[in-house]
Amino acid sequence: FGARNKDGTFSPERFAEVAAKPQIKMVELKMSQGAKPGHGGVLPAAKVTAEIARIRGVERGQDCNSPSWHSAFDTPVGMMRFIAEMRKLSGGKPAGFKLCVGHTWEFLAIVKAMLETGITPDFIVVDGKEGGTGAAPLEFMDHLGMPLRDGLSFVHSALIGAGLRDRIKIGASGKIVTAFDMARAMSLGADWCNSARGFMFAVGCIQAQTCHTGKCPTGVTSPDPLRSRAIVVSDKSVRVANFHRETLHALAELIAAAGLDHPGQLSPHHFMGRVTPERVASFADMYPTLRPGELLAGTDHPKFRDAWALARADSFMAGATPQTMPN
């Protein structure tokens, strides 16, 4: 956003200029559009106002396409080198990436690229398939990508198994609204949580799913001055601040109720999940974690063993023929 040439390719100069602003604390590479692997997005021409055109570096009154792929790299190794470039251009600010896990070997290919290049991101934000824009196609919205808990636990465990977890922070995103949502994500490896949905509710979003039309009934996503005048900053800012404060207070109460001093002390055994109508199980049983270095030494865990064998640092494609791919 705001770091592109007119043809849509990456502009190091514009990126460096924007990233140097003091209010920008870290820089993030976004994989796919929202939480929908393999799909790009379109900012319709009708929503490209003069202000948006200036900020995003696009032509006013023309569709702004965000493809499902990046022109700056096309391999996991290239991705790591691009993240290193982002860090350098931003003056050393933390640089990372955000993704919703699709095929497990694709993420493990990125892990192999980290090991091969010696370049690691400062953070990874794991989005769940339940997150993302309300303007996504229904098939993508309902079915593509890994749910947050599965994706988060997989990324956390993979980084431990590769001996990289202590060098990389993990954020979590995907329908995180309440303090309990935050605590649950932190138990599965998140160092922090991103929340958009709850704050949009505080502003006035009613999930009308008309974001892409410019006709949001509460004005949250509409450039129409008549509709957007519903966003009264003096009122909505108080509501947003109240939601933030009270949600963190509720999280503190949950941590205290568990007999803990800090959210970082949460672990999978603090949570239970229903497996069948008659049975519940601990998250520790539902989401097992690899031992430190287990991926490098050779794991027997089938979910990791098979995907690790398919992962390639030089390609996002699986390193095996379709006949040998696991189901």
C-alpha positions as a Markdown table, in Angstrom:
| # | Residue | x | y | z |
|---|---|---|---|---|
| 1 | Phe | 0.0 | 0.0 | 0.0 |
| 2 | Gly | 1.6 | 3.3 | -1.1 |
| 3 | Ala | 4.8 | 1.5 | -2.2 |
| 4 | Arg | 4.2 | 0.9 | -5.9 |
| 5 | Asn | 5.2 | 2.2 | -9.3 |
| 6 | Lys | 2.5 | 3.1 | -11.8 |
| 7 | Asp | 2.7 | -0.4 | -13.3 |
| 8 | Gly | 2.0 | -2.0 | -9.9 |
| 9 | Thr | 5.6 | -3.2 | -9.3 |
| 10 | Phe | 7.4 | -2.5 | -6.0 |
| 11 | Ser | 9.0 | 0.9 | -5.6 |
| 12 | Pro | 11.9 | 0.8 | -3.1 |
| 13 | Glu | 12.0 | 4.6 | -3.0 |
| 14 | Arg | 8.3 | 5.0 | -2.1 |
| 15 | Phe | 8.5 | 2.2 | 0.4 |
| 16 | Ala | 11.5 | 3.8 | 2.1 |
| 17 | Glu | 9.8 | 7.2 | 2.2 |
| 18 | Val | 6.6 | 5.8 | 3.8 |
| 19 | Ala | 8.4 | 3.4 | 6.1 |
| 20 | Ala | 10.5 | 6.2 | 7.5 |
| 21 | Lys | 7.5 | 7.9 | 9.1 |
| 22 | Pro | 7.7 | 7.8 | 12.9 |
| 23 | Gln | 4.2 | 6.4 | 13.4 |
| 24 | Ile | 5.1 | 3.3 | 11.4 |
| 25 | Lys | 6.6 | 0.9 | 14.0 |
| 26 | Met | 7.1 | -2.2 | 11.8 |
| 27 | Val | 6.5 | -3.4 | 8.2 |
| 28 | Glu | 4.5 | -6.4 | 7.0 |
| 29 | Leu | 4.4 | -8.4 | 3.8 |
| 30 | Lys | 0.9 | -9.6 | 3.1 |
| 31 | Met | 0.5 | -12.9 | 1.4 |
| 32 | Ser | -2.8 | -13.3 | -0.5 |
| 33 | Gln | -5.7 | -11.0 | 0.1 |
| 34 | Gly | -7.0 | -11.0 | 3.7 |
| 35 | Ala | -7.3 | -14.6 | 4.9 |
| 36 | Lys | -8.1 | -16.1 | 1.4 |
| 37 | Pro | -5.1 | -18.0 | 0.0 |
| 38 | Gly | -4.7 | -17.8 | -3.8 |
| 39 | His | -7.1 | -14.8 | -4.3 |
| 40 | Gly | -6.4 | -11.2 | -5.0 |
| 41 | Gly | -8.6 | -8.2 | -4.5 |
| 42 | Val | -9.9 | -5.2 | -6.3 |
| 43 | Leu | -10.5 | -1.7 | -4.9 |
| 44 | Pro | -13.2 | -0.5 | -7.3 |
| 45 | Ala | -12.8 | 2.7 | -9.2 |
| 46 | Ala | -15.8 | 4.3 | -7.5 |
| 47 | Lys | -14.0 | 4.0 | -4.1 |
| 48 | Val | -10.7 | 5.5 | -5.3 |
| 49 | Thr | -11.1 | 9.0 | -4.0 |
| 50 | Ala | -8.5 | 11.7 | -4.4 |
| 51 | Glu | -7.2 | 10.9 | -0.8 |
| 52 | Ile | -7.0 | 7.2 | -1.4 |
| 53 | Ala | -5.3 | 7.7 | -4.8 |
| 54 | Arg | -2.6 | 9.9 | -3.2 |
| 55 | Ile | -2.0 | 7.5 | -0.3 |
| 56 | Arg | -2.0 | 4.3 | -2.4 |
| 57 | Gly | -0.2 | 5.7 | -5.3 |
| 58 | Val | -2.8 | 4.8 | -7.9 |
| 59 | Glu | -4.9 | 6.6 | -10.5 |
| 60 | Arg | -8.1 | 8.3 | -9.3 |
| 61 | Gly | -11.2 | 6.8 | -10.8 |
| 62 | Gln | -9.5 | 3.5 | -11.9 |
| 63 | Asp | -9.8 | 0.0 | -10.4 |
| 64 | Cys | -6.8 | -0.8 | -8.2 |
| 65 | Asn | -5.9 | -4.5 | -8.5 |
| 66 | Ser | -4.2 | -6.4 | -5.8 |
| 67 | Pro | -3.1 | -9.7 | -7.5 |
| 68 | Ser | -2.9 | -13.0 | -5.6 |
| 69 | Trp | 0.8 | -13.0 | -6.3 |
| 70 | His | 3.8 | -10.7 | -5.7 |
| 71 | Ser | 5.8 | -9.4 | -8.6 |
| 72 | Ala | 8.9 | -8.8 | -6.3 |
| 73 | Phe | 9.5 | -12.6 | -5.7 |
| 74 | Asp | 8.3 | -16.0 | -6.7 |
| 75 | Thr | 10.1 | -18.5 | -4.5 |
| 76 | Pro | 10.5 | -18.9 | -0.7 |
| 77 | Val | 14.1 | -17.9 | -0.9 |
| 78 | Gly | 13.2 | -14.8 | -2.9 |
| 79 | Met | 10.6 | -14.0 | -0.3 |
| 80 | Met | 13.1 | -14.1 | 2.5 |
| 81 | Arg | 15.5 | -11.8 | 0.6 |
| 82 | Phe | 12.6 | -9.4 | 0.0 |
| 83 | Ile | 11.8 | -9.3 | 3.7 |
| 84 | Ala | 15.5 | -8.5 | 4.3 |
| 85 | Glu | 15.2 | -5.7 | 1.8 |
| 86 | Met | 12.1 | -4.4 | 3.6 |
| 87 | Arg | 13.9 | -4.3 | 6.9 |
| 88 | Lys | 16.9 | -2.5 | 5.3 |
| 89 | Leu | 14.7 | 0.1 | 3.5 |
| 90 | Ser | 12.7 | 0.8 | 6.6 |
| 91 | Gly | 15.8 | 1.7 | 8.6 |
| 92 | Gly | 15.9 | -1.6 | 10.5 |
| 93 | Lys | 12.3 | -1.6 | 11.7 |
| 94 | Pro | 10.9 | -5.1 | 12.5 |
| 95 | Ala | 9.8 | -6.8 | 9.2 |
| 96 | Gly | 7.6 | -9.8 | 8.9 |
| 97 | Phe | 4.8 | -11.3 | 6.9 |
| 98 | Lys | 1.1 | -12.3 | 7.3 |
| 99 | Leu | -0.5 | -15.4 | 5.8 |
| 100 | Cys | -3.4 | -17.8 | 6.1 |
| 101 | Val | -1.9 | -21.3 | 6.0 |
| 102 | Gly | -3.0 | -23.3 | 2.9 |
| 103 | His | -0.9 | -26.3 | 2.0 |
| 104 | Thr | 1.3 | -27.2 | 5.0 |
| 105 | Trp | 4.3 | -27.8 | 2.8 |
| 106 | Glu | 4.1 | -24.2 | 1.5 |
| 107 | Phe | 4.8 | -22.8 | 4.9 |
| 108 | Leu | 7.5 | -25.4 | 5.6 |
| 109 | Ala | 9.1 | -24.3 | 2.3 |
| 110 | Ile | 9.3 | -20.8 | 3.8 |
| 111 | Val | 10.9 | -22.4 | 6.9 |
| 112 | Lys | 13.4 | -24.2 | 4.7 |
| 113 | Ala | 14.2 | -20.9 | 3.0 |
| 114 | Met | 14.9 | -19.3 | 6.4 |
| 115 | Leu | 17.3 | -22.0 | 7.2 |
| 116 | Glu | 19.0 | -21.8 | 3.8 |
| 117 | Thr | 19.4 | -18.1 | 3.7 |
| 118 | Gly | 19.9 | -17.4 | 7.4 |
| 119 | Ile | 17.2 | -14.7 | 7.0 |
| 120 | Thr | 14.3 | -14.8 | 9.5 |
| 121 | Pro | 11.4 | -12.4 | 9.8 |
| 122 | Asp | 11.0 | -10.6 | 13.0 |
| 123 | Phe | 7.4 | -11.7 | 13.2 |
| 124 | Ile | 4.7 | -13.8 | 11.4 |
| 125 | Val | 1.0 | -13.1 | 11.7 |
| 126 | Val | -1.1 | -16.1 | 11.2 |
| 127 | Asp | -4.6 | -15.4 | 9.9 |
| 128 | Gly | -7.5 | -17.9 | 10.0 |
| 129 | Lys | -9.8 | -18.7 | 7.2 |
| 130 | Glu | -12.6 | -17.3 | 9.3 |
| 131 | Gly | -11.0 | -13.8 | 9.0 |
| 132 | Gly | -10.7 | -11.6 | 6.0 |
| 133 | Thr | -12.9 | -9.3 | 4.0 |
| 134 | Gly | -16.7 | -9.6 | 3.8 |
| 135 | Ala | -16.3 | -8.9 | 0.0 |
| 136 | Ala | -14.6 | -12.2 | -0.7 |
| 137 | Pro | -16.2 | -14.8 | -2.9 |
| 138 | Leu | -18.4 | -17.2 | -0.9 |
| 139 | Glu | -16.4 | -20.3 | -2.0 |
| 140 | Phe | -13.2 | -18.7 | -0.7 |
| 141 | Met | -14.8 | -17.3 | 2.4 |
| 142 | Asp | -16.3 | -20.6 | 3.4 |
| 143 | His | -13.7 | -23.2 | 2.4 |
| 144 | Leu | -10.2 | -22.0 | 1.5 |
| 145 | Gly | -7.4 | -21.8 | 4.1 |
| 146 | Met | -6.8 | -23.3 | 7.5 |
| 147 | Pro | -8.8 | -22.2 | 10.5 |
| 148 | Leu | -6.9 | -20.0 | 13.0 |
| 149 | Arg | -6.4 | -22.6 | 15.7 |
| 150 | Asp | -5.0 | -25.2 | 13.3 |
| 151 | Gly | -2.8 | -22.7 | 11.4 |
| 152 | Leu | -1.5 | -21.0 | 14.5 |
| 153 | Ser | -0.6 | -24.2 | 16.3 |
| 154 | Phe | 1.0 | -25.6 | 13.1 |
| 155 | Val | 3.2 | -22.5 | 12.6 |
| 156 | His | 4.2 | -22.3 | 16.3 |
| 157 | Ser | 5.1 | -26.0 | 16.3 |
| 158 | Ala | 7.0 | -25.9 | 13.0 |
| 159 | Leu | 9.1 | -23.0 | 14.1 |
| 160 | Ile | 9.9 | -24.9 | 17.4 |
| 161 | Gly | 10.8 | -28.0 | 15.4 |
| 162 | Ala | 13.1 | -26.0 | 13.1 |
| 163 | Gly | 14.8 | -24.3 | 16.0 |
| 164 | Leu | 13.6 | -20.8 | 15.0 |
| 165 | Arg | 10.8 | -20.1 | 17.4 |
| 166 | Asp | 12.9 | -18.0 | 19.8 |
| 167 | Arg | 13.9 | -15.7 | 16.9 |
| 168 | Ile | 10.4 | -15.0 | 15.6 |
| 169 | Lys | 7.3 | -13.6 | 17.3 |
| 170 | Ile | 3.9 | -14.8 | 16.3 |
| 171 | Gly | 0.7 | -12.7 | 16.0 |
| 172 | Ala | -2.8 | -14.2 | 15.5 |
| 173 | Ser | -5.7 | -12.9 | 13.5 |
| 174 | Gly | -9.1 | -14.3 | 12.6 |
| 175 | Lys | -12.4 | -13.4 | 14.2 |
| 176 | Ile | -10.7 | -12.4 | 17.4 |
| 177 | Val | -13.2 | -10.2 | 19.2 |
| 178 | Thr | -13.3 | -11.1 | 22.9 |
| 179 | Ala | -10.8 | -11.6 | 25.7 |
| 180 | Phe | -11.4 | -15.3 | 25.6 |
| 181 | Asp | -10.6 | -15.4 | 21.9 |
| 182 | Met | -7.3 | -13.7 | 22.8 |
| 183 | Ala | -6.5 | -16.1 | 25.6 |
| 184 | Arg | -7.3 | -19.1 | 23.5 |
| 185 | Ala | -5.0 | -18.0 | 20.7 |
| 186 | Met | -2.2 | -17.2 | 23.1 |
| 187 | Ser | -2.4 | -20.7 | 24.6 |
| 188 | Leu | -1.6 | -22.1 | 21.1 |
| 189 | Gly | 1.5 | -19.9 | 20.6 |
| 190 | Ala | 0.4 | -16.4 | 19.8 |
| 191 | Asp | 2.6 | -13.6 | 21.3 |
| 192 | Trp | -0.1 | -11.0 | 20.5 |
| 193 | Cys | -3.5 | -10.8 | 18.8 |
| 194 | Asn | -4.8 | -8.6 | 16.0 |
| 195 | Ser | -8.4 | -7.6 | 16.1 |
| 196 | Ala | -10.3 | -5.7 | 13.4 |
| 197 | Arg | -13.8 | -7.1 | 13.7 |
| 198 | Gly | -14.5 | -6.0 | 17.3 |
| 199 | Phe | -13.2 | -2.5 | 16.6 |
| 200 | Met | -15.4 | -2.2 | 13.5 |
| 201 | Phe | -18.4 | -3.2 | 15.6 |
| 202 | Ala | -17.4 | -0.4 | 18.0 |
| 203 | Val | -17.4 | 2.0 | 15.1 |
| 204 | Gly | -20.8 | 0.8 | 13.9 |
| 205 | Cys | -20.3 | -2.1 | 11.5 |
| 206 | Ile | -23.3 | -4.4 | 11.3 |
| 207 | Gln | -21.7 | -6.9 | 8.9 |
| 208 | Ala | -24.0 | -6.0 | 6.0 |
| 209 | Gln | -21.3 | -7.4 | 3.7 |
| 210 | Thr | -21.6 | -4.5 | 1.2 |
| 211 | Cys | -18.0 | -3.3 | 1.7 |
| 212 | His | -17.2 | -3.6 | -2.0 |
| 213 | Thr | -20.2 | -1.7 | -3.2 |
| 214 | Gly | -19.5 | 1.7 | -1.5 |
| 215 | Lys | -23.1 | 1.6 | 0.0 |
| 216 | Cys | -22.3 | 0.5 | 3.5 |
| 217 | Pro | -25.5 | 1.4 | 5.5 |
| 218 | Thr | -23.5 | 2.6 | 8.5 |
| 219 | Gly | -20.9 | 4.5 | 6.5 |
| 220 | Val | -17.9 | 2.5 | 7.8 |
| 221 | Thr | -16.6 | 1.5 | 4.4 |
| 222 | Ser | -18.3 | 4.0 | 2.2 |
| 223 | Pro | -16.6 | 7.0 | 0.5 |
| 224 | Asp | -20.1 | 8.6 | 0.1 |
| 225 | Pro | -20.0 | 11.7 | 2.3 |
| 226 | Leu | -23.7 | 11.3 | 3.0 |
| 227 | Arg | -23.2 | 7.8 | 4.4 |
| 228 | Ser | -19.8 | 8.4 | 6.1 |
| 229 | Arg | -21.1 | 11.3 | 8.1 |
| 230 | Ala | -22.5 | 8.7 | 10.4 |
| 231 | Ile | -18.9 | 8.2 | 11.6 |
| 232 | Val | -18.9 | 10.9 | 14.3 |
| 233 | Val | -15.3 | 10.8 | 15.5 |
| 234 | Ser | -16.0 | 12.5 | 18.9 |
| 235 | Asp | -18.5 | 9.7 | 19.7 |
| 236 | Lys | -17.0 | 6.7 | 17.9 |
| 237 | Ser | -13.5 | 7.3 | 19.2 |
| 238 | Val | -14.8 | 7.0 | 22.8 |
| 239 | Arg | -16.6 | 3.7 | 21.9 |
| 240 | Val | -13.5 | 2.3 | 20.4 |
| 241 | Ala | -11.3 | 3.3 | 23.4 |
| 242 | Asn | -13.9 | 1.8 | 25.8 |
| 243 | Phe | -13.9 | -1.5 | 23.8 |
| 244 | His | -10.1 | -1.7 | 23.9 |
| 245 | Arg | -9.8 | -1.0 | 27.6 |
| 246 | Glu | -12.6 | -3.3 | 28.7 |
| 247 | Thr | -11.4 | -6.2 | 26.5 |
| 248 | Leu | -7.9 | -6.0 | 28.0 |
| 249 | His | -9.4 | -5.8 | 31.5 |
| 250 | Ala | -11.5 | -8.9 | 30.8 |
| 251 | Leu | -8.3 | -10.7 | 29.6 |
| 252 | Ala | -6.5 | -9.7 | 32.8 |
| 253 | Glu | -9.4 | -11.2 | 34.8 |
| 254 | Leu | -9.2 | -14.5 | 32.8 |
| 255 | Ile | -5.5 | -14.7 | 33.4 |
| 256 | Ala | -6.0 | -14.1 | 37.2 |
| 257 | Ala | -8.8 | -16.7 | 37.3 |
| 258 | Ala | -6.4 | -19.3 | 35.9 |
| 259 | Gly | -3.9 | -18.5 | 38.6 |
| 260 | Leu | -1.4 | -16.9 | 36.2 |
| 261 | Asp | 0.5 | -13.6 | 36.2 |
| 262 | His | 0.9 | -13.0 | 32.4 |
| 263 | Pro | -0.8 | -14.2 | 29.2 |
| 264 | Gly | 2.5 | -15.6 | 28.1 |
| 265 | Gln | 2.0 | -18.3 | 30.8 |
| 266 | Leu | -1.0 | -19.8 | 29.0 |
| 267 | Ser | -0.4 | -23.2 | 27.4 |
| 268 | Pro | -2.6 | -25.7 | 25.6 |
| 269 | His | -3.5 | -27.6 | 28.7 |
| 270 | His | -5.4 | -24.6 | 30.0 |
| 271 | Phe | -8.1 | -25.1 | 27.4 |
| 272 | Met | -10.5 | -27.9 | 26.5 |
| 273 | Gly | -12.3 | -28.5 | 23.2 |
| 274 | Arg | -15.2 | -30.7 | 22.2 |
| 275 | Val | -14.1 | -33.5 | 19.9 |
| 276 | Thr | -17.3 | -35.4 | 19.6 |
| 277 | Pro | -20.8 | -34.9 | 21.1 |
| 278 | Glu | -19.7 | -37.2 | 24.0 |
| 279 | Arg | -16.1 | -36.2 | 24.4 |
| 280 | Val | -13.9 | -33.2 | 25.2 |
| 281 | Ala | -10.1 | -33.1 | 25.1 |
| 282 | Ser | -7.3 | -30.8 | 26.2 |
| 283 | Phe | -5.8 | -28.6 | 23.5 |
| 284 | Ala | -2.5 | -30.3 | 24.5 |
| 285 | Asp | -3.9 | -33.5 | 23.0 |
| 286 | Met | -5.7 | -31.8 | 20.1 |
| 287 | Tyr | -2.7 | -29.6 | 19.0 |
| 288 | Pro | 0.5 | -31.5 | 19.8 |
| 289 | Thr | 3.7 | -29.5 | 19.7 |
| 290 | Leu | 7.0 | -30.7 | 18.2 |
| 291 | Arg | 10.1 | -30.8 | 20.4 |
| 292 | Pro | 12.9 | -28.2 | 19.8 |
| 293 | Gly | 14.8 | -29.2 | 16.6 |
| 294 | Glu | 12.6 | -32.2 | 15.9 |
| 295 | Leu | 12.0 | -31.3 | 12.3 |
| 296 | Leu | 15.7 | -31.0 | 11.6 |
| 297 | Ala | 16.5 | -34.3 | 13.4 |
| 298 | Gly | 13.6 | -36.2 | 11.6 |
| 299 | Thr | 10.1 | -36.4 | 13.1 |
| 300 | Asp | 7.7 | -39.3 | 13.0 |
| 301 | His | 4.7 | -37.0 | 13.3 |
| 302 | Pro | 2.9 | -37.7 | 9.9 |
| 303 | Lys | 1.5 | -34.1 | 9.5 |
| 304 | Phe | 5.0 | -32.7 | 9.7 |
| 305 | Arg | 7.1 | -35.5 | 8.3 |
| 306 | Asp | 5.3 | -35.8 | 5.0 |
| 307 | Ala | 4.9 | -32.0 | 4.5 |
| 308 | Trp | 8.6 | -31.5 | 5.3 |
| 309 | Ala | 9.6 | -34.0 | 2.7 |
| 310 | Leu | 7.5 | -32.1 | 0.1 |
| 311 | Ala | 8.8 | -28.6 | 1.0 |
| 312 | Arg | 11.4 | -26.9 | -1.2 |
| 313 | Ala | 13.2 | -23.7 | -0.4 |
| 314 | Asp | 13.4 | -22.9 | -4.1 |
| 315 | Ser | 9.7 | -23.3 | -4.9 |
| 316 | Phe | 6.3 | -23.0 | -3.4 |
| 317 | Met | 5.3 | -26.1 | -5.4 |
| 318 | Ala | 5.5 | -29.5 | -3.6 |
| 319 | Gly | 8.7 | -31.3 | -4.3 |
| 320 | Ala | 7.0 | -34.5 | -5.3 |
| 321 | Thr | 4.8 | -35.9 | -8.1 |
| 322 | Pro | 1.0 | -35.8 | -7.5 |
| 323 | Gln | 1.0 | -39.6 | -7.1 |
| 324 | Thr | 3.2 | -39.4 | -4.0 |
| 325 | Met | 1.4 | -36.5 | -2.3 |
| 326 | Pro | -0.4 | -37.3 | 0.9 |
| 327 | Asn | -4.1 | -36.8 | 1.1 |
